[in-house]
Amino acid sequence: MADYSTRNIIDYAMDDNGVEFRKALYGAIHDKVSAHIEAAKEVIAQNLISPDEDDYEEEHQESEEESEE
């Protein structure tokens, strides 16, 4: 998407340029949402590759307790 700033969005609104205002607004929203999704993907991927050691220890202890019963 094109790089729109908040200033562009305001300028288009002030100039009553509805088409460019809509493009700029949707472009800015798209960029923010995409960045958030990419950050979430990185966190998920990191947790898949190297889960927290605390979680591993808890799961390991639970499975040992179940096998003792």
Backbone atoms as SQL, in Angstrom:
CREATE TABLE atoms (id INTEGER PRIMARY KEY, chain TEXT, resi INTEGER, resn TEXT, atom TEXT, x REAL, y REAL, z REAL);
INSERT INTO atoms VALUES
  (1, 'A', 1, 'MET', 'N', 0.848, -1.175, 0.000),
  (2, 'A', 1, 'MET', 'CA', 0.000, 0.000, 0.000),
  (3, 'A', 1, 'MET', 'C', 0.892, 1.236, 0.000),
  (4, 'A', 2, 'ALA', 'N', 0.317, 2.312, -0.406),
  (5, 'A', 2, 'ALA', 'CA', 1.065, 3.564, -0.430),
  (6, 'A', 2, 'ALA', 'C', 1.286, 4.053, 0.999),
  (7, 'A', 3, 'ASP', 'N', 2.343, 4.777, 1.184),
  (8, 'A', 3, 'ASP', 'CA', 2.648, 5.298, 2.514),
  (9, 'A', 3, 'ASP', 'C', 1.913, 6.625, 2.721),
  (10, 'A', 4, 'TYR', 'N', 0.904, 6.574, 3.566),
  (11, 'A', 4, 'TYR', 'CA', 0.139, 7.768, 3.897),
  (12, 'A', 4, 'TYR', 'C', 0.404, 8.122, 5.345),
  (13, 'A', 5, 'SER', 'N', 0.523, 9.405, 5.597),
  (14, 'A', 5, 'SER', 'CA', 0.695, 9.858, 6.970),
  (15, 'A', 5, 'SER', 'C', -0.644, 10.387, 7.486),
  (16, 'A', 6, 'THR', 'N', -0.677, 10.597, 8.758),
  (17, 'A', 6, 'THR', 'CA', -1.884, 11.166, 9.361),
  (18, 'A', 6, 'THR', 'C', -2.149, 12.544, 8.770),
  (19, 'A', 7, 'ARG', 'N', -1.062, 13.243, 8.467),
  (20, 'A', 7, 'ARG', 'CA', -1.212, 14.580, 7.880),
  (21, 'A', 7, 'ARG', 'C', -1.912, 14.508, 6.524),
  (22, 'A', 8, 'ASN', 'N', -1.561, 13.491, 5.709),
  (23, 'A', 8, 'ASN', 'CA', -2.216, 13.318, 4.417),
  (24, 'A', 8, 'ASN', 'C', -3.718, 13.105, 4.591),
  (25, 'A', 9, 'ILE', 'N', -4.065, 12.278, 5.543),
  (26, 'A', 9, 'ILE', 'CA', -5.482, 11.971, 5.795),
  (27, 'A', 9, 'ILE', 'C', -6.235, 13.250, 6.159),
  (28, 'A', 10, 'ILE', 'N', -5.654, 14.041, 7.033),
  (29, 'A', 10, 'ILE', 'CA', -6.284, 15.295, 7.454),
  (30, 'A', 10, 'ILE', 'C', -6.389, 16.268, 6.289),
  (31, 'A', 11, 'ASP', 'N', -5.328, 16.381, 5.513),
  (32, 'A', 11, 'ASP', 'CA', -5.344, 17.289, 4.356),
  (33, 'A', 11, 'ASP', 'C', -6.437, 16.898, 3.356),
  (34, 'A', 12, 'TYR', 'N', -6.560, 15.608, 3.069),
  (35, 'A', 12, 'TYR', 'CA', -7.593, 15.164, 2.138),
  (36, 'A', 12, 'TYR', 'C', -8.984, 15.446, 2.693),
  (37, 'A', 13, 'ALA', 'N', -9.175, 15.281, 3.975),
  (38, 'A', 13, 'ALA', 'CA', -10.473, 15.567, 4.586),
  (39, 'A', 13, 'ALA', 'C', -10.783, 17.061, 4.514),
  (40, 'A', 14, 'MET', 'N', -9.786, 17.892, 4.783),
  (41, 'A', 14, 'MET', 'CA', -9.985, 19.344, 4.749),
  (42, 'A', 14, 'MET', 'C', -10.265, 19.838, 3.326),
  (43, 'A', 15, 'ASP', 'N', -9.688, 19.170, 2.333),
  (44, 'A', 15, 'ASP', 'CA', -9.871, 19.568, 0.937),
  (45, 'A', 15, 'ASP', 'C', -11.116, 18.940, 0.309),
  (46, 'A', 16, 'ASP', 'N', -11.881, 18.208, 1.103),
  (47, 'A', 16, 'ASP', 'CA', -13.065, 17.495, 0.618),
  (48, 'A', 16, 'ASP', 'C', -12.731, 16.560, -0.541),
  (49, 'A', 17, 'ASN', 'N', -11.569, 15.941, -0.472),
  (50, 'A', 17, 'ASN', 'CA', -11.151, 14.969, -1.479),
  (51, 'A', 17, 'ASN', 'C', -11.452, 13.580, -0.924),
  (52, 'A', 18, 'GLY', 'N', -12.694, 13.156, -1.087),
  (53, 'A', 18, 'GLY', 'CA', -13.172, 11.925, -0.471),
  (54, 'A', 18, 'GLY', 'C', -12.463, 10.672, -0.948),
  (55, 'A', 19, 'VAL', 'N', -12.160, 10.614, -2.239),
  (56, 'A', 19, 'VAL', 'CA', -11.521, 9.418, -2.791),
  (57, 'A', 19, 'VAL', 'C', -10.132, 9.237, -2.196),
  (58, 'A', 20, 'GLU', 'N', -9.338, 10.277, -2.189),
  (59, 'A', 20, 'GLU', 'CA', -7.977, 10.182, -1.643),
  (60, 'A', 20, 'GLU', 'C', -8.005, 10.011, -0.134),
  (61, 'A', 21, 'PHE', 'N', -8.985, 10.655, 0.529),
  (62, 'A', 21, 'PHE', 'CA', -9.134, 10.492, 1.969),
  (63, 'A', 21, 'PHE', 'C', -9.375, 9.026, 2.301),
  (64, 'A', 22, 'ARG', 'N', -10.287, 8.393, 1.575),
  (65, 'A', 22, 'ARG', 'CA', -10.609, 6.978, 1.812),
  (66, 'A', 22, 'ARG', 'C', -9.394, 6.104, 1.558),
  (67, 'A', 23, 'LYS', 'N', -8.680, 6.349, 0.461),
  (68, 'A', 23, 'LYS', 'CA', -7.479, 5.561, 0.151),
  (69, 'A', 23, 'LYS', 'C', -6.438, 5.707, 1.248),
  (70, 'A', 24, 'ALA', 'N', -6.220, 6.943, 1.694),
  (71, 'A', 24, 'ALA', 'CA', -5.217, 7.195, 2.724),
  (72, 'A', 24, 'ALA', 'C', -5.612, 6.559, 4.052),
  (73, 'A', 25, 'LEU', 'N', -6.874, 6.692, 4.416),
  (74, 'A', 25, 'LEU', 'CA', -7.349, 6.130, 5.676),
  (75, 'A', 25, 'LEU', 'C', -7.255, 4.610, 5.661),
  (76, 'A', 26, 'TYR', 'N', -7.757, 3.984, 4.601),
  (77, 'A', 26, 'TYR', 'CA', -7.697, 2.531, 4.499),
  (78, 'A', 26, 'TYR', 'C', -6.261, 2.041, 4.416),
  (79, 'A', 27, 'GLY', 'N', -5.408, 2.791, 3.727),
  (80, 'A', 27, 'GLY', 'CA', -3.998, 2.416, 3.637),
  (81, 'A', 27, 'GLY', 'C', -3.321, 2.452, 4.999),
  (82, 'A', 28, 'ALA', 'N', -3.602, 3.490, 5.771),
  (83, 'A', 28, 'ALA', 'CA', -3.010, 3.612, 7.109),
  (84, 'A', 28, 'ALA', 'C', -3.505, 2.497, 8.027),
  (85, 'A', 29, 'ILE', 'N', -4.801, 2.203, 7.957),
  (86, 'A', 29, 'ILE', 'CA', -5.360, 1.132, 8.780),
  (87, 'A', 29, 'ILE', 'C', -4.748, -0.205, 8.372),
  (88, 'A', 30, 'HIS', 'N', -4.658, -0.441, 7.075),
  (89, 'A', 30, 'HIS', 'CA', -4.085, -1.691, 6.573),
  (90, 'A', 30, 'HIS', 'C', -2.654, -1.871, 7.068),
  (91, 'A', 31, 'ASP', 'N', -1.857, -0.809, 6.992),
  (92, 'A', 31, 'ASP', 'CA', -0.462, -0.888, 7.431),
  (93, 'A', 31, 'ASP', 'C', -0.363, -1.220, 8.919),
  (94, 'A', 32, 'LYS', 'N', -1.199, -0.585, 9.733),
  (95, 'A', 32, 'LYS', 'CA', -1.153, -0.838, 11.172),
  (96, 'A', 32, 'LYS', 'C', -1.589, -2.266, 11.506),
  (97, 'A', 33, 'VAL', 'N', -2.656, -2.715, 10.874),
  (98, 'A', 33, 'VAL', 'CA', -3.151, -4.068, 11.137),
  (99, 'A', 33, 'VAL', 'C', -2.122, -5.093, 10.670),
  (100, 'A', 34, 'SER', 'N', -1.544, -4.884, 9.500),
  (101, 'A', 34, 'SER', 'CA', -0.541, -5.821, 8.981),
  (102, 'A', 34, 'SER', 'C', 0.676, -5.896, 9.900),
  (103, 'A', 35, 'ALA', 'N', 1.117, -4.753, 10.392),
  (104, 'A', 35, 'ALA', 'CA', 2.262, -4.734, 11.298),
  (105, 'A', 35, 'ALA', 'C', 1.945, -5.500, 12.581),
  (106, 'A', 36, 'HIS', 'N', 0.735, -5.332, 13.096),
  (107, 'A', 36, 'HIS', 'CA', 0.336, -6.035, 14.325),
  (108, 'A', 36, 'HIS', 'C', 0.268, -7.542, 14.088),
  (109, 'A', 37, 'ILE', 'N', -0.279, -7.942, 12.960),
  (110, 'A', 37, 'ILE', 'CA', -0.376, -9.370, 12.640),
  (111, 'A', 37, 'ILE', 'C', 1.012, -9.979, 12.488),
  (112, 'A', 38, 'GLU', 'N', 1.917, -9.281, 11.816),
  (113, 'A', 38, 'GLU', 'CA', 3.282, -9.783, 11.652),
  (114, 'A', 38, 'GLU', 'C', 3.986, -9.934, 12.997),
  (115, 'A', 39, 'ALA', 'N', 3.772, -8.979, 13.901),
  (116, 'A', 39, 'ALA', 'CA', 4.375, -9.071, 15.233),
  (117, 'A', 39, 'ALA', 'C', 3.817, -10.274, 15.988),
  (118, 'A', 40, 'ALA', 'N', 2.514, -10.502, 15.867),
  (119, 'A', 40, 'ALA', 'CA', 1.905, -11.653, 16.537),
  (120, 'A', 40, 'ALA', 'C', 2.430, -12.962, 15.954),
  (121, 'A', 41, 'LYS', 'N', 2.620, -13.007, 14.646),
  (122, 'A', 41, 'LYS', 'CA', 3.175, -14.205, 14.002),
  (123, 'A', 41, 'LYS', 'C', 4.572, -14.510, 14.533),
  (124, 'A', 42, 'GLU', 'N', 5.375, -13.469, 14.705),
  (125, 'A', 42, 'GLU', 'CA', 6.732, -13.660, 15.220),
  (126, 'A', 42, 'GLU', 'C', 6.709, -14.235, 16.634),
  (127, 'A', 43, 'VAL', 'N', 5.812, -13.733, 17.466),
  (128, 'A', 43, 'VAL', 'CA', 5.710, -14.231, 18.844),
  (129, 'A', 43, 'VAL', 'C', 5.282, -15.697, 18.830),
  (130, 'A', 44, 'ILE', 'N', 4.303, -16.019, 18.018),
  (131, 'A', 44, 'ILE', 'CA', 3.824, -17.398, 17.934),
  (132, 'A', 44, 'ILE', 'C', 4.931, -18.307, 17.430),
  (133, 'A', 45, 'ALA', 'N', 5.623, -17.884, 16.387),
  (134, 'A', 45, 'ALA', 'CA', 6.706, -18.701, 15.838),
  (135, 'A', 45, 'ALA', 'C', 7.815, -18.898, 16.863),
  (136, 'A', 46, 'GLN', 'N', 8.129, -17.867, 17.599),
  (137, 'A', 46, 'GLN', 'CA', 9.173, -17.964, 18.616),
  (138, 'A', 46, 'GLN', 'C', 8.771, -18.964, 19.697),
  (139, 'A', 47, 'ASN', 'N', 7.503, -18.942, 20.084),
  (140, 'A', 47, 'ASN', 'CA', 7.024, -19.873, 21.106),
  (141, 'A', 47, 'ASN', 'C', 6.986, -21.311, 20.586),
  (142, 'A', 48, 'LEU', 'N', 6.764, -21.491, 19.298),
  (143, 'A', 48, 'LEU', 'CA', 6.777, -22.835, 18.727),
  (144, 'A', 48, 'LEU', 'C', 8.191, -23.396, 18.671),
  (145, 'A', 49, 'ILE', 'N', 9.141, -22.530, 18.373),
  (146, 'A', 49, 'ILE', 'CA', 10.537, -22.959, 18.238),
  (147, 'A', 49, 'ILE', 'C', 11.170, -23.201, 19.595),
  (148, 'A', 50, 'SER', 'N', 10.963, -22.296, 20.526),
  (149, 'A', 50, 'SER', 'CA', 11.560, -22.448, 21.854),
  (150, 'A', 50, 'SER', 'C', 10.536, -22.106, 22.929),
  (151, 'A', 51, 'PRO', 'N', 9.714, -23.082, 23.305),
  (152, 'A', 51, 'PRO', 'CA', 8.719, -22.811, 24.347),
  (153, 'A', 51, 'PRO', 'C', 9.410, -22.494, 25.675),
  (154, 'A', 52, 'ASP', 'N', 8.697, -21.806, 26.521),
  (155, 'A', 52, 'ASP', 'CA', 9.249, -21.452, 27.828),
  (156, 'A', 52, 'ASP', 'C', 9.632, -22.710, 28.592),
  (157, 'A', 53, 'GLU', 'N', 10.778, -22.648, 29.241),
  (158, 'A', 53, 'GLU', 'CA', 11.241, -23.802, 30.008),
  (159, 'A', 53, 'GLU', 'C', 10.305, -24.095, 31.170),
  (160, 'A', 54, 'ASP', 'N', 9.692, -23.069, 31.741),
  (161, 'A', 54, 'ASP', 'CA', 8.758, -23.273, 32.852),
  (162, 'A', 54, 'ASP', 'C', 7.583, -24.130, 32.401),
  (163, 'A', 55, 'ASP', 'N', 7.053, -23.854, 31.221),
  (164, 'A', 55, 'ASP', 'CA', 5.940, -24.645, 30.697),
  (165, 'A', 55, 'ASP', 'C', 6.360, -26.089, 30.504),
  (166, 'A', 56, 'TYR', 'N', 7.559, -26.296, 29.989),
  (167, 'A', 56, 'TYR', 'CA', 8.053, -27.650, 29.760),
  (168, 'A', 56, 'TYR', 'C', 8.165, -28.399, 31.082),
  (169, 'A', 57, 'GLU', 'N', 8.717, -27.730, 32.098),
  (170, 'A', 57, 'GLU', 'CA', 8.886, -28.371, 33.399),
  (171, 'A', 57, 'GLU', 'C', 7.537, -28.725, 34.011),
  (172, 'A', 58, 'GLU', 'N', 6.536, -27.843, 33.887),
  (173, 'A', 58, 'GLU', 'CA', 5.209, -28.119, 34.427),
  (174, 'A', 58, 'GLU', 'C', 4.589, -29.316, 33.728),
  (175, 'A', 59, 'GLU', 'N', 4.686, -29.370, 32.416),
  (176, 'A', 59, 'GLU', 'CA', 4.123, -30.492, 31.665),
  (177, 'A', 59, 'GLU', 'C', 4.844, -31.787, 32.017),
  (178, 'A', 60, 'HIS', 'N', 6.148, -31.706, 32.177),
  (179, 'A', 60, 'HIS', 'CA', 6.939, -32.887, 32.491),
  (180, 'A', 60, 'HIS', 'C', 6.569, -33.422, 33.882),
  (181, 'A', 61, 'GLN', 'N', 6.388, -32.517, 34.851),
  (182, 'A', 61, 'GLN', 'CA', 6.001, -32.935, 36.197),
  (183, 'A', 61, 'GLN', 'C', 4.602, -33.543, 36.199),
  (184, 'A', 62, 'GLU', 'N', 3.678, -32.972, 35.444),
  (185, 'A', 62, 'GLU', 'CA', 2.315, -33.510, 35.374),
  (186, 'A', 62, 'GLU', 'C', 2.318, -34.914, 34.782),
  (187, 'A', 63, 'SER', 'N', 3.100, -35.121, 33.747),
  (188, 'A', 63, 'SER', 'CA', 3.123, -36.450, 33.123),
  (189, 'A', 63, 'SER', 'C', 3.768, -37.476, 34.064),
  (190, 'A', 64, 'GLU', 'N', 4.750, -37.073, 34.874),
  (191, 'A', 64, 'GLU', 'CA', 5.357, -37.984, 35.834),
  (192, 'A', 64, 'GLU', 'C', 4.353, -38.345, 36.923),
  (193, 'A', 65, 'GLU', 'N', 3.571, -37.370, 37.376),
  (194, 'A', 65, 'GLU', 'CA', 2.573, -37.624, 38.405),
  (195, 'A', 65, 'GLU', 'C', 1.504, -38.579, 37.898),
  (196, 'A', 66, 'GLU', 'N', 1.093, -38.402, 36.655),
  (197, 'A', 66, 'GLU', 'CA', 0.075, -39.278, 36.082),
  (198, 'A', 66, 'GLU', 'C', 0.595, -40.697, 35.923),
  (199, 'A', 67, 'SER', 'N', 1.858, -40.840, 35.580),
  (200, 'A', 67, 'SER', 'CA', 2.416, -42.177, 35.393),
  (201, 'A', 67, 'SER', 'C', 2.619, -42.887, 36.733),
  (202, 'A', 68, 'GLU', 'N', 2.790, -42.155, 37.828),
  (203, 'A', 68, 'GLU', 'CA', 2.966, -42.747, 39.151),
  (204, 'A', 68, 'GLU', 'C', 1.661, -43.298, 39.691),
  (205, 'A', 69, 'GLU', 'N', 0.545, -42.732, 39.243),
  (206, 'A', 69, 'GLU', 'CA', -0.772, -43.159, 39.770),
  (207, 'A', 69, 'GLU', 'C', -1.152, -44.440, 39.212);
